[in-house]
């Protein structure tokens, strides 16, 4: 079992994927760079958590 992510991380991640569907894919490094450029998240940990959730979310939605 994995960690349960807080709702605010999921909300931000899903909003970003809905606004910029072509910007994200299943590559974590790409998603990390895109989250850093598209948002004003000041915390590196928060950016990485959002990018990680986007990576798993995009992979799950494509199936």
N, C-alpha and C positions, 0 to 999 in steps of 0.2 A: 504494500500500500504506500502511496505517496503522501506528500504533505498537502494539506488543504490550504489553498491560497485565499487570502482575504478578498472580500467582495470588491474593494476599491481597485485592486490590481486587475481583477477580471473586467471590471467596468471600463477602465482606461484602455485595456488591451483590445476588447471587443469594439469599442468606439473607434480606435485607430484602424483596425482591420476593416471596419465598415466604411470609414472615410477614405482610406488609401488601400484598396484591395490589391493593386499591382505592386505596391512597395514591399510587401512582406512575402516570405516563402518559408521553407522548412530549414533554412540555414540560420543558426543562432547568431553568428557573427554579423551577418547582414541585418538581421532584425535588431540587434543591439545598436548598430550604427544608425538605423532608421529611427528607432525610438529616441535616441539622443538628439537627432536633428529635428524631429517633428514635435517634440515636447520640451517643456522646460523643467523636467525632473532634475533636481539638483543632486540627489543621492545616487551614487553608482549602484548600490545594492538594489534600490527600487527600480532603476532602469533595467538591471539584469533580470529581476523577477518578472517585470512586464514583458521583456523580450523572450524570456523562457516560456511564459504562458502563451504568447503569440505563436511561438514555434510549435508548441504542442497543439494549439487551437487550429492553426492552419493545416497541420497534418491530419487532424481529426476531421475537419470539415471537408477536405478533398476526397475522403473515402466514401 
